[in-house]
């Protein structure tokens, strides 16, 4: 059975069914979307369980000719890096649908867009043909644009256009790099595994690699986003509906860093070495800048948005290290950030539903009237700041360790470590004001989280604790793929 095809395209079938539902039954779209998403999650978990953890190559491979005249194939496969992100994508899609249970405006269109978004996200992590990868990469722009533009906040039109143009700008450069690789005399293929093999064998010259890496850098760095290409992110997060913020932070940002790991490093190993100092510099700036600006925010959602810029900086630092510990740490941060920031945005959305404000000055003393909401927000904050025993710690620790043991300037690591202190500062500052103290007027009389909302958060809480305590539960999937990639690059 083509399991990866099922994971990718079940949501597309669900979107088609959802869009065709009669408008006289506004309660049906969410139920149909949830049903398809749960089946999709079940298949993804089956693949995760069946995955051969000790193997470094691609598994569950599916291959068929698509456009033979151009050598384009329908080519899917996953390794230990992509299988974890694929499972995370399926899980967060289910939670995003549950978080949208009260959507009343154009529900059929809304839930169809979430499912189309799931198609693109899953497809990116499975594609092994460059053109197929690009198709899935571009697909995610359309549903996220509509989610922000139709169901977003007061500045939704500005935020949606800015999001679309920024990410499309990066995609154009990625397309240039893709075509350049294909047209190289030694290549003539869109097969990503063959291109990685050619890159590792030295088939591409150093000068050629440098310029192609630059094109890919612009394509991937915008999506991460790396400072100074990050300015679209806070606006998109603040204006997006809760489910949009969860999927944007939890999965879509990871597409950029996944691109570096899947494409830039293995295909362009010499350029990766040359660019590593620059990636490390931007990573250190992103970590400190994101944390410092988060400290200055008065809007709770914008604080979480800028914290994403800081945390994704640790992913870039681990990638720039070109060490097993660093890249393992980068993938661990990707997964942990998806879980923790998804939890943060869900909680912010739940509090906003009750208080109708996200201003930190107006949302004080939540634990007085809603102790479960306050307690879980504090838990998410401690996980986000990297408290040992929770999922935020292993990845950041390994990223810093890998960077310290690499050839990069130690100052980048020291500067990045300051970001850990700043993260603790702004998260504790938020907890003191939002969770503790006397309740503000907007908070007085609000109800606590219900059973559905608590159930929505339970998987994220459980995985946050599991990964924080049992690191190898995640790393045993990731490490063989990382080791194999670095060996092929000649970096080990």
Secondary structure, DSSP 8 states (H G I E B T S, - for coil): --HHHHHHHHHHHHHHHHHTS-TT-TTHHHHHHHHHHHHHHHHHHHHHHHS-TT--S-EEEEEEEEEGGGTEEEEEEE-HHHHHHHHHHHHHHHHHHHHTTT--TTHHHHHHHHHHHHHHHHHHHHB-BHHHHHHHHHHHHHHHHHHHHHHS-TTHHHHHHHHHHHHHHHHHHHHHHHHHHHHSTT----BHHHHHHHHHTT-S-HHHHHHHHHHHHHHHHHHHT-TTS-HHHHHHHHHS-HHHHHHIIIIIHHHHHHHIIIIIHHH-HHHHHHHHHHHHHHHHHHHHHHHHHHHT-SBHHHHHHHHHHHHHHHHHHHHHHTSHHHHHHHHHHHHHHHHHHHHHHHHHHHHHHHHS--BTTTS--HHHH-HHHHHHHHHHHHHHTT-TTSHHHHHHHHHHHHHHTSSS-HHHHHHHHHHHHHHHHHHHHHIIIIISSS--TTTTT-----HHHHHHHHHHHHHHHHHHH-THHHHHHHHHHHHHHHHHHT--
